[in-house]
Amino acid sequence: MTVIEETHRLPSPAPKPQSLAFDGTRLWMGSRETQRLYAIDPVSWTVREEAQAPGTPWGMTVVGDELRVLTGEAPDDNRFIRRFVPGHGFGTNDRIACPDDTGSQLSFDGERLYVSQWYNKKILSLDDRGVVGTTIELPRGICGQVVVDGCFYLITTDDEATEAYYVTRVDARDGTPQIEDLARVGFAARALAFDGARFWTNHREADEIVAFELAR
């Protein structure tokens, strides 16, 4: 299996980049260390907007003109999904609790929100109230997630302490998930976003954000 072909490896605007989402023009990154969101212009690689999150922004996805951010909040890193409106910030009451009080990554397929449970190796669909619909079971832990052309593209690993990370595609459209590893990543990656041409992920421990191309 081949290793991903990196096209860009750029310094993160804040240490420990954790979550990523692309809104059509800007790449949003959430930092585990600063607990802030950063809107990055991918051409000039400058920050256009930033905002304080109510906790650690573990996962993030675009929903229309807004973001949904999966946060871990004090005192016990309780997991919630919060609504963020660029230019306005987080709503004070716009949050739903993650199922089982766990979750790491988010994606949106245009109709439903999906949350992944890393250690339970599952993707759960959620309605607007956080009620669980379908469940997809995976063979590995999930540490990056985005929906492209109706399929889930994931960063997966059996052991987060190693560098054995993979790009995994899951097609669950006919009700029976078809799971395929497409490439090895080569480092301990966190998050996955897609800008229409390239995928983006974080090399968190190197404080870098990496773009790569992948045949789909």
N, C-alpha and C positions, 0 to 999 in steps of 0.2 A: 504494500500500500504506500502510495506516495505521500510526501509531506506537502502541506499547503504552500502555494507560491505567494510569498509576501510581495505586495506592491508598495506599501508604505509602512514605516515603523517610526512613529512620531512621539515626542515627549508629551505626557499627559499634563494638562494645565493644573492638576492637583495630584497629590500622592494617592496611591492605592486606588486607581480607577476600578470600579466594580460593575456598574450597570451601563448599558448603552441602548440608545434608540435613535432612529433617523426619521425626521419629520417631513422630509421632502427637500429641505434646504439646509438644515442644520443637524449636526450630530450631537445628541445630548449624552452627557456622561455624568454618572453619579459616583462620588468619591466616598469610599468607606472611611477614610481618615478624617476628612473635613465635614462629612455629612451634608454636602452641598451638591446642587446640580449645576452643570455648566453647559451652555449651548455653544458649540464650536462651529465656526465656519470652516468646512473641510477644505476649501481652496486656500484661504489665507492662514489657516490654522490659528485663528484668534478667537477669544471668547467674546460672544455677543451679548450674553445674558447669564446671570447666575442667581441662585436662590438657595436659601437655607432649607433643608428638609427637616421634618419632625423626628427623624431617626436615621439609621443607616439605610441608604438607598440600595438595597440588595438587587432589585430587578426593576425594569422599566420597559414600557411599550407606548407606542403612539396610538391614540384613539381619536380619530378625526383631527380637530385642531388642538387637542389636549394630550396630556400624558397621564398614564396610570403608573404609579410608583409603588413598588412593594417595599415597605419600610420595616425595619426592626427597631422597636421603640422601648425605651427604658420603663421600668427597671430590669426587666427580664428578657429583653430582645423579643417582645411579643410582636407577631407579624400581622401587618395590616396592609391593605391596598388603598392608596389615597389618590385623589384627583388633583392634578396640577394643571393650571391654565397659564401658559406662557404670557409674561407681561403682568400677571396678577398674583400668581403664587398658589399655595395650597389652601384649599378650603378648610375651615375649622371643623366642620361636621361631615365632610365628604370622605368617609372611610368605611371599609368593610373588613371584618376579621378574616384572615386566611383560614381555610379548613384545617382542623387539627393544630392550629396555631403554628403552622410551618409553611414554608414556601421560599423560593429563592429567585426564580426568573418568571417573567411575564411575556406573553405575546397576544396578539389580537388578529383575528382573521377577517375583520370587517363586520362580523356579527356577534361573536362571543369572545370573551376574555379567557385566557388559559394561564394557569399557574402551575409551575413545576415544583415537585417536592424532591429535593436532591437525594436525600438518604432513603426515602421510600421508593425512589425510582418510578415516579408517576407524573403524568400530566393530567390535570383536572380542568374541565370546562366549567365556567362560572356564569351565572346570570347577574343582573344588575344588583341583586341583593346578596350575592355571594353564595347562592345555593348551587351545589355541585350537580352537574349533569353527567356527561360521559367521562370515563376514566381510561387512560392509556397507560399500560405498564411497559416499562423499558428494562433492558438488561443491565444498564449502567446508571450511575448517578448523573444528574443533569445540571450543568453549570453555565449554560448559555442557550438561548431560545429565540427563534424568530419564525414567522410564517411567511413563506414565499411561494407563490403560484399554488396555493392550497395545501402545501406540505410543510411540516415542521422541519426546520433545520436546527440542529442542536449541537452544543459542545457537551461531550460526555466523557466520563472517566470511571474506571474501577477503583482507583486509589488516588485521592487528591494530593498525596504527598509525593507522587511521582510526576514525570513529564509525559505519561502515557495518556494523552488527551486526543479525542477524535471529533471530526465533523460527521454527524450522523443524520441521515434524512429519514423521516417517518411520514409515510403516506397512509393516512387513516380514513380516507374519503369513502371507501366502500365498506367500512365497519370492521375490517380485519387489517390491523396495522402491518404495513410492509416496512421493515426496518433494514437500512443499509448504511454501513460505514463508508464514507466517501474518501476520507483522507485523514492522516495524522496531523496534529497541530504542531507538536514539537516543543511546547512549553505549557505551563499550567495556566490555561486560558480562563477568563471569566467574561461572560456575556456574549451576545451575538446580535448584530444588527446588519441590515442590508440597505444599500443606497440606490438600488436599481441596477447596479453593475458590479459592485464589490461588496464583500462581507467585511465587517469590522468586529474585532474582539479586543480584549484587554490582556496585556501581559502585566498583571497587577503588581507582581513583586519587582518588576523592572521599572514601574511607573511609566509604562509606554502603552500606546494604542496602536493596533496593527490592522492594516487593511490587506485583504487577500482576495484573489480570484479563484473561482471554483466552477468547473463545468457542472451545469444543472440538467 
